[in-house]
Each structure stands twice: as C-alpha cells, then as structure tokens.
Amino acid sequence: MARPLVSESSTLQFLTDQAAKRGNGTCGDPTSSQESLAREYGFESWTELIQYARNCCVLLDKSTLKFTRKLRVDLPTAWKFISVAEELSTWMFETKLELRVGGRFEFPTWGGVIEKLEHLNCIRFRADEGGYSEFQIESAGPQQTAARVIDYLPGHLEVPGHVKSELDEIGSSQPGGPGTHWAGVLAGWHSGSDSLEAYARNEQPRAKYGPLVRVYSDLVAAFHNSADS
C-alpha cells in the first residue's frame, strides 16, 4: 500500500488502492468503486476527488506540512496577499499584524510574533503556544508566482480544548500523537491555499472543507501507520 502525503503520486496511488480494495470480491467494476469512495468522502465524483487530491499537502516530516500553489499574479502583488492584514483578512481569516520582525500578529484562534520577514520572499508567524506558519513566494515567470505554505506543530503541542469540543467528528484525534498535524488543520490549510489561488484569479474558492477533513483523516492515519510498520 502506497504511503500517502509523501508526494502527489503517492497520495493519488493510496486513494486508487483504497478504491480497489472496495471492489475486491465484488462484481463491481473499478470505476464504480472509485465513484463510491468519492461519494463516501463527500465529493460529487472520482474526478473531483482526484482534482483535490492533486493539491494535497506533502508532509516533510510528522510535524511539518507543505502546500504548493501557483498564483496568476506578479511577485509584488503576491507579497501584498501574504503580508498586508487587509489582504490576509480577505482570503484567509481576520488578521491584525505589525509588519516587522518581533511585531505582534493576531488571528482568530491564535497569536504570536513575526519571527522571520524577508521582503518579496517569506513571512513566518511564530505562535505563542509553539510552532509556526510560514508563507513563501518566488517568481515563476511573467505574472506567475509560486507560493508555499509551511506549517510546523511542535511535539509537545496538544489539540486545544475548544478545537476538540468543536471538531470531535472531523479528525481531532491526531493519529500521529500529540503535536502532529490532525485532519482539521490539514483541511484548513488546504482550503486556505485554494482560497489564495482563487483570490489571485479573482474567483470564488471551492468550499470543500468537510470532505477534505474526511480524506485527510485517512491520509494522515495511513502516513503514520506506514511509518510504524
């Protein structure tokens, strides 16, 4: 069985294998099993599931994720998207920040300080509770910018109580143990990355948070189970 979240191809292979397992021992064809799996997760079709799966994160290690997107804007515009509070509040969530190293930032559920700031390149938000979220950008051609979201959760970090109470059904159990990414975080950053990409195109993002949580619940559990086997 392929270990998901190591690469795009491994994640796609894992889902294909999962669908094949559902078809074993039945008279259904592979296409039927794939469509059934997609609907089980909450997607309209296998094609839609795979479209989202191609944009899933890569886990650099058990505590660090990376999402990659391509933005149809130039580098200065992309920099505004990730460093100006009003822009962040539009495509991500309500943000207050003092744009300097050591400056405070406040998001709806956590706050901290700006630990790293490199103009037209990256900004790192270090949370008071530990861990960080970093946005990186680089030119990918005329009116094209490559954007990455890096998120790190430290080994001692537990799921906050308010998250557990609100997200009991969508992956707060942390298959990898305390401090590892759980399904709601993965789905949240996936949705945020999609929102940033859509914002750069002046389009509405495709809202699939719930289905993504269900997919990531299986992906992250398989990622850790594969490491333990």
Salt bridges, closest charged atoms under 4 A:
GLU8 OE2 - ARG54 NH1 3.12
GLU40 OE2 - ARG22 NH2 2.92
GLU48 OE2 - LYS208 NZ 3.52
GLU98 OE2 - ARG100 NE 2.63
GLU106 OE2 - ARG104 NH2 2.90
GLU115 OE1 - ARG124 NH1 3.21
GLU115 OE1 - ARG126 NH2 3.13
ASP128 OD2 - ARG104 NH2 3.07
GLU134 OE1 - ARG124 NE 2.61
GLU138 OE2 - ARG148 NH1 3.49
ASP151 OD2 - HIS181 NE2 2.87
ASP194 OD1 - ARG69 NH2 2.85
ASP194 OD2 - HIS190 NE2 3.47
